[in-house]
Amino acid sequence: MSTNPANTITTAKAVPSRLWMTLAFFAIYVIWGTTYLAIRYAVLTIPPLVTAGVRHSVAGMILLALAWSRGFRPRREHFVAGAVLGALFFLVGHGTLHWAEQYVSSGLAALLVATEPLWILLIGAAMRQQKINALNGAGLLLGLGGVAILTSREFTTRTSLTWAIVAVLVGAASWAVGVCISPRLRLPHDLVGRAAVPLVCGAPMLLIAAAVSGEFSSAHWSAVSTKSLLGLAYLIIFGSVVSFTAYSWLLQHCSATLVATHTFVNPLVAVLIGWFWAAEPLNARVVVATAIILGAIVLIQRGDRHAELQAEAVQSD
């Protein structure tokens, strides 16, 4: 799960080298797509809320230190906004995802998270920030159909898998709420600081939730596996610090629309990596649902772009 790049205004400053551009896109395309499997490995022996809390605590402090070294100084209103987004993005959004991956495959989790544009459209329309037109409306219906194909069998059983699917969808909806309200919040203008403040605000919430739920007291720390520790380290270094730094850098040098293409690639990478590396199922139902959900995202983005062009035309007239 990531913030909506359409809400970030950037200006190209210089033409970067092709090598750095390739590495940055590799980070947001491939590395972000592999984080779902890393989460699954981390929560095998580390409690899920502890995993998310430690991940975001360390990553947030690293990014805050980086922003501080560049001259960023957070103010009170930044922390107020960060607390709101920290609760929506990380306590609910990532907390539910980390918990759910105890029961769902990493590929299925990624596909469910990919429904975030559907939630953004619905919530944005309810808040009168967006309008539903023929294109994004068709994408909304198509996306709901893809989710139905993906989850219809599980919703007839009422097992832990069912509740895990519900949790991921709730997390995606919570992230969408954060995306929709973030323009109204007084977040830092510094791109790295903008990421760091919600992280350092959301991480303590996750750790408190882990303590209240009994994860610290019930955890078997001596049984934590090397695979889980490596998964957690990968999430901190590559999933949060490296990938988000690349994401912020790309927003300074490319159009937001081009950077947003990671939304299409991440679920494909997650499904393929889960199948190849962890023997997760890749059957016809998953393939069809993947194609439908990605097609829905394309329609929604085209519908939103069409609405933006119409609004610009009206303003120019």
C-alpha positions in Angstrom: 0.0 0.0 0.0 1.3 3.9 -1.0 0.1 7.5 -1.0 -1.6 8.9 -4.1 1.0 10.6 -6.2 -1.8 12.7 -7.9 -1.9 14.7 -4.6 1.7 15.7 -4.9 2.8 18.7 -7.0 6.3 18.4 -8.3 8.6 20.3 -10.7 11.3 18.8 -12.8 14.6 20.4 -11.8 17.2 18.5 -13.9 17.5 15.6 -16.3 18.7 12.6 -14.2 20.9 9.9 -15.6 19.3 6.9 -17.2 20.9 4.6 -14.7 19.4 6.3 -11.7 16.0 6.5 -13.4 16.1 2.8 -14.1 17.2 1.9 -10.5 14.4 4.1 -9.1 11.7 2.6 -11.2 13.0 -0.9 -10.3 12.6 0.0 -6.7 9.0 1.1 -6.9 8.0 -1.6 -9.4 9.8 -4.7 -8.2 10.9 -4.0 -4.6 7.5 -2.7 -3.5 5.9 -5.7 -5.2 8.1 -8.1 -3.2 7.3 -6.6 0.2 4.1 -8.6 0.5 6.1 -11.9 0.6 8.5 -10.3 3.0 5.6 -9.5 5.3 4.4 -13.1 5.1 7.9 -14.3 6.1 8.2 -11.7 8.9 4.9 -12.7 10.6 5.7 -16.4 10.6 7.4 -16.1 14.0 7.2 -12.4 14.9 3.7 -11.1 16.0 2.1 -9.0 13.2 1.6 -5.7 15.1 5.0 -6.0 16.5 6.4 -6.5 13.0 4.6 -3.4 11.7 5.5 -1.3 14.7 9.2 -2.1 14.6 9.3 -1.7 10.8 7.8 1.7 10.8 9.6 2.9 14.0 13.0 2.2 12.5 12.1 3.4 8.9 10.4 6.5 10.2 13.4 7.5 12.3 15.8 6.9 9.4 13.7 9.1 7.1 13.2 11.8 9.8 17.0 11.9 10.3 17.5 12.2 6.5 14.9 15.0 6.3 16.4 16.7 9.3 19.9 16.7 7.7 18.4 18.5 4.7 17.1 21.3 7.0 13.5 20.0 7.7 12.1 20.9 11.1 8.7 19.4 12.0 6.1 21.7 13.6 3.1 21.0 15.8 0.6 21.0 13.0 2.8 18.4 11.1 2.5 16.0 14.1 -1.3 16.6 14.3 -1.6 15.7 10.6 0.9 12.9 11.0 -1.2 11.4 13.8 -4.3 11.3 11.7 -2.5 9.8 8.7 -0.5 7.5 11.0 -3.7 6.0 12.3 -5.3 5.6 8.9 -2.3 4.5 6.9 -0.3 2.4 9.4 -2.3 1.5 12.5 -5.4 0.4 10.4 -3.9 0.1 6.9 -0.7 -1.8 7.6 -1.8 -3.3 10.9 -4.6 -5.2 9.2 -2.4 -6.2 6.3 0.4 -7.6 8.6 -2.2 -9.5 10.7 -4.0 -10.9 7.6 -0.9 -12.3 6.0 -0.8 -14.9 8.8 -3.7 -16.4 6.8 -3.8 -15.1 3.2 -1.1 -15.6 0.6 1.1 -12.6 -0.3 -0.3 -12.5 -3.9 -3.9 -12.5 -2.7 -3.1 -9.7 -0.2 -1.5 -7.6 -3.0 -4.5 -8.1 -5.3 -6.9 -7.0 -2.5 -4.8 -4.0 -1.7 -4.8 -3.1 -5.4 -8.5 -2.3 -4.9 -7.4 1.0 -3.2 -8.3 3.1 -6.3 -11.9 1.8 -6.1 -12.2 2.9 -2.5 -10.6 6.3 -3.3 -13.2 6.8 -6.1 -16.1 5.9 -3.8 -14.9 8.0 -0.8 -13.8 10.9 -3.0 -17.2 10.9 -4.7 -18.9 10.9 -1.2 -16.7 13.8 -0.2 -17.4 15.6 -3.5 -13.7 15.6 -4.4 -14.3 13.3 -7.5 -17.1 12.7 -9.9 -18.2 9.2 -11.2 -18.4 9.2 -14.9 -18.8 6.5 -17.5 -15.2 5.4 -17.5 -14.4 5.3 -13.8 -17.9 4.0 -13.1 -17.3 1.1 -15.4 -13.9 0.6 -13.7 -15.6 0.6 -10.3 -18.1 -2.1 -11.3 -15.3 -4.1 -13.1 -13.1 -4.0 -10.0 -15.9 -5.1 -7.7 -16.5 -8.0 -10.1 -12.8 -8.9 -9.8 -12.9 -8.9 -6.0 -16.1 -11.1 -6.1 -14.3 -13.6 -8.3 -11.3 -13.6 -6.0 -13.1 -13.9 -2.7 -16.6 -15.5 -3.4 -15.4 -19.0 -2.4 -13.9 -17.8 0.9 -16.9 -15.8 1.9 -19.0 -18.9 2.0 -16.9 -20.6 4.7 -16.5 -18.0 7.5 -12.9 -19.2 8.4 -9.9 -17.2 9.5 -9.1 -16.7 5.8 -12.5 -15.0 5.4 -11.8 -12.5 8.3 -8.3 -12.0 6.9 -9.7 -11.0 3.5 -12.1 -8.6 5.2 -9.2 -7.1 7.2 -7.2 -6.4 4.1 -10.2 -4.7 2.4 -10.8 -2.6 5.6 -7.1 -1.6 5.5 -7.3 -0.6 1.8 -10.4 1.5 2.6 -8.6 3.1 5.5 -5.7 4.0 3.3 -8.1 5.5 0.8 -9.6 7.7 3.4 -6.2 8.9 4.3 -5.4 9.7 0.7 -8.7 11.6 0.3 -8.3 13.8 3.4 -4.5 14.3 3.2 -4.9 17.5 1.0 -6.8 19.1 3.9 -4.1 18.3 6.4 -1.1 20.5 7.2 1.6 18.1 6.1 5.2 19.1 5.6 6.2 20.3 2.1 9.5 18.4 2.3 8.9 15.1 0.5 11.0 13.0 2.9 9.6 14.8 5.9 6.1 14.3 4.5 6.7 10.5 4.7 8.6 10.5 7.9 6.1 12.3 10.2 3.2 9.9 9.6 5.6 7.0 10.1 6.9 8.2 13.4 3.3 9.0 14.5 1.8 5.7 13.4 4.6 3.4 14.7 3.9 4.1 18.4 0.2 3.4 17.8 1.1 0.0 16.4 3.3 -0.8 19.3 0.6 0.2 21.8 -1.9 -1.9 20.0 0.6 -4.8 20.1 1.0 -4.4 23.9 -2.8 -4.1 24.5 -3.6 -7.1 22.4 -1.0 -9.2 24.3 1.4 -9.7 21.5 4.5 -8.8 23.5 3.6 -11.1 26.4 2.5 -14.0 24.3 5.4 -13.9 21.8 8.0 -16.7 21.9 11.1 -14.6 21.2 13.5 -17.5 21.4 11.6 -19.1 18.5 11.9 -16.1 16.1 13.4 -17.5 12.9 16.2 -16.2 10.7 13.7 -16.0 7.9 11.4 -13.7 9.9 14.3 -11.4 10.9 15.5 -11.2 7.3 11.9 -10.4 6.2 11.7 -7.6 8.8 15.1 -6.2 7.8 14.1 -6.3 4.2 10.9 -4.4 4.9 12.7 -1.7 6.9 15.6 -1.1 4.5 14.2 -1.9 1.1 10.4 -1.8 1.5 10.3 1.6 3.4 13.6 3.5 3.2 15.0 2.7 -0.3 11.7 2.4 -2.1 10.1 5.5 -0.6 13.2 7.5 -1.2 13.1 6.4 -4.9 9.4 7.2 -5.0 10.0 10.7 -3.7 12.9 11.3 -6.1 10.9 10.1 -9.1 8.1 12.6 -8.2 10.7 15.3 -8.5 11.8 14.2 -12.0 8.8 12.5 -13.7 5.1 13.1 -14.1 2.9 11.8 -11.3 1.0 9.8 -13.9 4.1 7.9 -14.9 5.2 7.3 -11.3 1.6 6.0 -10.5 2.1 3.1 -12.9 3.6 1.1 -10.0 0.0 0.5 -9.0 -0.3 -1.8 -12.0 3.0 -3.6 -11.6 3.1 -4.3 -7.8 0.3 -6.9 -7.8 1.7 -8.7 -10.8 5.1 -8.9 -9.1 3.6 -10.0 -5.8 1.6 -12.8 -7.4 4.5 -14.1 -9.5 7.0 -13.9 -6.6 4.6 -15.6 -4.3 4.1 -18.4 -6.9 7.8 -18.8 -7.8 9.4 -18.3 -4.4 6.8 -19.6 -1.9 4.7 -22.0 -4.0 1.6 -19.9 -3.6 -1.4 -20.9 -5.8 -1.6 -19.4 -9.3 -4.8 -20.9 -10.7 -7.2 -19.7 -13.4 -9.3 -17.8 -10.8 -6.3 -15.7 -9.6 -5.2 -15.0 -13.2 -8.7 -13.8 -14.3 -9.2 -11.8 -11.2 -5.8 -10.2 -11.6 -6.6 -9.1 -15.2 -10.0 -7.8 -14.2 -8.7 -5.7 -11.2 -5.8 -4.3 -13.2 -8.3 -3.4 -16.1 -10.5 -1.7 -13.5 -7.6 0.4 -12.3 -6.8 1.5 -15.9 -10.5 2.6 -16.4 -10.6 4.5 -13.1 -7.4 6.4 -13.9 -8.5 7.2 -17.4 -11.9 8.3 -16.1 -10.2 10.6 -13.5 -7.9 12.0 -16.2 -10.9 12.7 -18.4 -12.6 14.5 -15.6 -9.5 16.6 -15.0 -9.3 17.6 -18.7 -12.9 18.6 -18.6 -12.4 20.7 -15.5 -9.3 22.4 -17.1 -11.3 23.1 -20.3 -14.1 24.8 -18.2 -11.6 26.9 -16.3 -9.9 28.0 -19.5 -13.2 29.0 -21.1 
